Amino acid sequence: MTLGELLEELKKAASEVDPKKTNVYFDFGWTFPSVEHGLDSWRGKYDEVAIEWTCTDIEPDARPPTLEQLINAVSNAIGATMTGYKGGEFTMTKHTPVWVDRWGDGAETALVGVKNLRWKIVLETRFIEL
């Protein structure tokens, strides 16, 4: 899934739920996007982007973002120039692939879909070997 596809799917979900009250989670564990850190260059391929995941076990005060907050973070990432893990500047576009990872990690967890459960939004992931 690319940044543009993700934004389109999130906006579609926002038209079906209250984006200010509906939270977003990942499909693994009790994890959710960490939009406080925004999206960043992915260590696996610096010219691609990652959404950082977190959970309350790692950050006790963290809370899942609302759909509105995630839409804003994805919108801000499109056209943004990001610094790679070991340097270099990379501009993200609506065609940039989206991964799910912690800062500094290079796991091969791709974002592949958005599921609207009406009471929460679930970001679907899949292992994709590079």
C-alpha positions as CSV (number, residue, x, y, z in Angstrom):
1,M,0.0,0.0,0.0
2,T,1.3,3.5,-0.8
3,L,0.8,6.7,1.0
4,G,-1.8,7.9,-1.5
5,E,-3.7,4.6,-1.3
6,L,-3.6,4.8,2.5
7,L,-4.9,8.3,2.6
8,E,-7.7,7.4,0.2
9,E,-8.8,4.5,2.4
10,L,-8.6,6.5,5.6
11,K,-10.7,9.3,4.1
12,K,-13.2,6.7,2.9
13,A,-13.4,5.4,6.5
14,A,-13.8,8.9,7.8
15,S,-16.9,9.4,5.7
16,E,-18.5,6.4,7.5
17,V,-17.5,7.0,11.1
18,D,-16.7,10.0,13.4
19,P,-13.0,10.6,12.7
20,K,-12.6,12.6,15.9
21,K,-13.8,9.7,18.1
22,T,-12.8,6.5,16.2
23,N,-9.4,5.1,17.1
24,V,-6.9,3.3,14.9
25,Y,-5.1,0.1,15.7
26,F,-2.8,-2.4,13.9
27,D,-3.9,-6.0,13.4
28,F,-1.2,-7.5,15.7
29,G,-1.1,-7.5,19.4
30,W,-2.4,-4.5,21.2
31,T,-0.5,-2.1,19.0
32,F,-1.4,1.1,17.4
33,P,0.2,3.9,15.3
34,S,2.4,6.3,17.1
35,V,1.4,9.5,15.3
36,E,3.2,11.6,18.0
37,H,6.4,10.6,16.2
38,G,4.8,11.0,12.8
39,L,5.8,9.0,9.8
40,D,9.5,8.6,9.0
41,S,12.0,7.2,6.6
42,W,12.0,3.4,6.9
43,R,15.3,1.8,7.7
44,G,14.6,-1.1,5.3
45,K,14.7,1.3,2.3
46,Y,15.3,4.9,3.2
47,D,13.2,6.2,0.3
48,E,10.1,4.5,1.7
49,V,8.1,5.4,4.8
50,A,7.2,3.7,8.0
51,I,4.5,4.2,10.5
52,E,5.9,3.6,13.9
53,W,3.9,1.2,16.1
54,T,3.7,1.3,19.9
55,C,1.6,-0.1,22.8
56,T,1.0,0.7,26.4
57,D,3.5,-1.9,27.5
58,I,6.2,0.1,25.8
59,E,4.8,3.6,26.4
60,P,2.4,3.5,29.4
61,D,0.9,6.9,28.6
62,A,0.5,6.3,24.9
63,R,-3.0,6.2,23.4
64,P,-4.3,5.1,20.0
65,P,-4.6,7.9,17.6
66,T,-8.0,9.0,16.2
67,L,-8.7,8.5,12.6
68,E,-8.5,12.3,12.1
69,Q,-5.0,12.3,13.7
70,L,-3.7,9.6,11.4
71,I,-5.2,11.2,8.3
72,N,-3.3,14.4,9.2
73,A,0.0,12.5,9.8
74,V,-0.3,10.7,6.4
75,S,-1.3,13.9,4.6
76,N,1.8,15.6,6.2
77,A,4.1,12.8,5.0
78,I,3.1,13.2,1.4
79,G,5.6,15.7,-0.1
80,A,7.7,15.7,3.1
81,T,11.5,15.3,2.9
82,M,12.8,12.8,5.5
83,T,16.3,11.9,6.6
84,G,17.3,8.3,6.2
85,Y,18.5,6.3,9.2
86,K,22.1,6.7,8.2
87,G,21.7,10.0,6.4
88,G,20.5,11.2,3.1
89,E,17.3,13.2,2.2
90,F,14.3,11.4,0.7
91,T,11.1,13.1,-0.4
92,M,7.9,10.9,0.1
93,T,5.2,11.0,-2.5
94,K,1.7,9.5,-2.8
95,H,3.4,6.5,-4.6
96,T,5.8,5.8,-1.7
97,P,5.2,2.3,-0.1
98,V,4.2,2.2,3.6
99,W,5.8,-0.1,6.2
100,V,5.1,-0.6,9.9
101,D,8.2,-0.5,12.1
102,R,9.9,1.0,15.1
103,W,12.5,3.7,14.5
104,G,15.8,2.1,13.6
105,D,14.3,-1.3,12.8
106,G,14.1,-2.9,9.3
107,A,11.4,-5.6,9.7
108,E,9.6,-6.5,6.6
109,T,6.0,-5.7,7.8
110,A,4.1,-4.0,5.0
111,L,0.9,-2.1,5.4
112,V,-1.6,-3.8,3.1
113,G,-5.1,-2.7,4.0
114,V,-7.5,-0.7,6.1
115,K,-10.5,-2.4,7.7
116,N,-13.4,-0.3,9.1
117,L,-15.1,-2.1,12.0
118,R,-17.3,0.9,12.7
119,W,-16.1,1.2,16.3
120,K,-12.4,1.1,15.4
121,I,-10.2,1.2,12.3
122,V,-7.7,-1.6,11.8
123,L,-4.6,-1.3,9.7
124,E,-3.8,-4.6,8.1
125,T,-0.2,-5.8,7.8
126,R,1.7,-8.7,6.1
127,F,5.2,-9.9,6.1
128,I,6.8,-9.2,2.7
129,E,10.3,-10.5,2.1
130,L,12.5,-8.1,0.3
